[in-house]
Amino acid sequence: MMAGYINRTISMTANERAQSGLPVINPNPHVNSSPLQIFVKAKRRINDIFVEIYDYVQDAELYIKSIKGDKSFIKISEVELISGHVEKVKGIRDVLSRDRMKVAFFGRTSNGKSTVINAMLQDKILPSGIGHTTNCFLQVQGSENEEAYLITEDSIEKQNVKSVGHLAHALCKEKLNESQFVNIFWPRDKCLLLRDDVVLVDSPGIDVTPNLDEWIDSYCLDADVFVLVANSESTLMITEKNFFHKVSTRLSKPNIFILNNRWDASASEPEYLDQVRAQHLERAVDFLVKELKVCTEKEAQERVFFVSAKEVLQARLQEAKGLPGHSGALAEGFANRYFEFKDFEQKFEECISKSAVKTKFSHHSHRGKLIAKEIQNIVEQINEKSILFQKEKATLKKYVNDKLNYTEQQLLLITQEIKDKIHQMVGDVDQKVSKALNDEIRRLALLVDEFNLPFNTEPVVLNIYKKELHNYVESGLGSNLQARLSTALAMNIENSQREMIERMANLLPKDKKQASVNVLPRQEPFEVFYRLNCDNLCADFKEKLEFRFSWGILSFMNHSFYKPAIINYSNQVSIDVQ
């Protein structure tokens, strides 16, 4: 009764409230305070979150692809995982954009399911009437372009919404079968439920087909709320109970409301009204609590209502024309039944909004967290590997720099030592060559004696004689010096070269030392060439020829023929004849 009073107070017109002294409230409070706005705001928020997640996974994918060539940082399986997450998030966003709150109406034939939906939509959209009326599944949802049309199953052609009376009516020859589906799009601005993303599904009677399992699989698994429309003139039937037993086995604790429709009939028997109401309420609560076990007894008390959908529809059609709502009343007690229908709508909106947020968004939120967590773990692993890699490279850099500095110092030291050794070697060679040259000069007379070109004092012949003598002396001295010095000098040079290579090889890393084996000292004999250049040395030579004759017997015996003699090769040549 309290709920009825509250609803009655809310439903008073602005004029009535002003006349009664109560403050005037928004004539359409549903716009701002509807429980359905919880779902609308949650949907908007989770869509914004998944936009951020999508950007995040895209950035992660680009980064991962940029380093996927380095297998030390990222595995191929991780690259594929992140690429898969991009597609998953994209799919979730597509699903979220289509997610709506879905309520499915079920009941026996002619219990008034279509009329209840029409009353909630405040317009006669679905076919209704006596007998078996609805012959297929009808889904009503808001259209994006405020256009009214319908689309049949397996078709994309838009049809006039008026044709639903022919396609879905059981008495029409062009009727569809009970498992087919018609999607009706109705302008959002004509109904607050549709504006707030509520989808209403009407069904044929559950007593007209044995294909209940197919119905559940096709139309029930994504429903947020079920409304069992019962006939208050009878009671809950086995057919209705069996159907919802099947639903409860497929879904975990489905949200079920029970509407005892046609309650206006109770006005004809007012003396039994309270008893019949209590009986229906008890059986409905027992069915929800004890049989289906989908809610507590307290919750069940708030999910069972006694209404007259036909009255409410007529009243709202009258109100839309500017007439008083009670002009559509079918029997006494209309106000209480009207207010109870509004109470049902309020409780239904609260339930479906919370349930949809949980069923539609909770799973997506959980998946989003898992995706973000997996990507975070991969990125953190890459970050840890990169930090470790950076430390290793820093250590290696320090080692290489230290090694480089050491190598440079050793190279400078070796270079200086080699220079000193070369300098010492040059000095040593100079001394040896000087000593050997002095020895050879002392033996120069013997070398000249071995020169056997005939001597002639004619100037032309003398110049040729001098030139040939110079060449002979230079060749002879060079050969003698080479014989005395070249072997020792070549050994000294090769030993120094080998020592230099060994010391350089010691500076190389172990894995590079093999390369030093290929750098071998020269295998050919080291040749030393000596160029005395006698022509230049003797360029200013002026020969002085003197002839002395002695008739002594001793001189005659010692010199039985003429012989030139070299007295001082560097200054003069004396030829004695005795």
Buried (B, 14 or more C-beta within 10 A) or exposed (E): EEBBEBBBBEEBEEEEBEEEEEEEEEEEEBEEEBBBBBBBEBBEEBBEBBEEBBEBBBEBBEBBEEBBEEEEBBEEEBBEBBBEBBEBBBEBBEEBEEBBBBBBBBBBBBBBBBBBBBBBBBBBBBBBBEEBBBBBBBBBBBBEEEEBBBBBEEEEEEBEBEBBBBBBBBEBEEBBEBBBBBBBBBBBEBBBBBBBBBBBBBBBBBBBBEEBEEBBEEBBEBBBBBBBBBBBEEBBBEBBBEBBEBBBEEBEEBBBBBBBBBBBBBBEEEEEBEEBBEEBBEBBBBBBBEEBEBBEEEBBBBBBBBBBBBBBBBBBBBBEEEEEBEEBBBBEBBBBBBBBBBBBBBBBBBBBBBBBBEBBBEEBBEBBEEBBEBBEEBBEBBEEBEEEBEEEEEEEEEEEEEEEEEBEEBEEEBEEEBEEBEEEBEEBBEEBBEEBBEEBEEEBEEBBEEBEEEEEEEEEEBEEBBEEBBEBBBBBBBEBBBEBBBEEBBEBBBEBBEBBBEBBBEBEEEEEEEEBEEEEBEEEEBEBEBEBEBEEBBEEBEBEEEEEEEEEEEBEEEEEEEEBEBEEBEEBBEBBBB
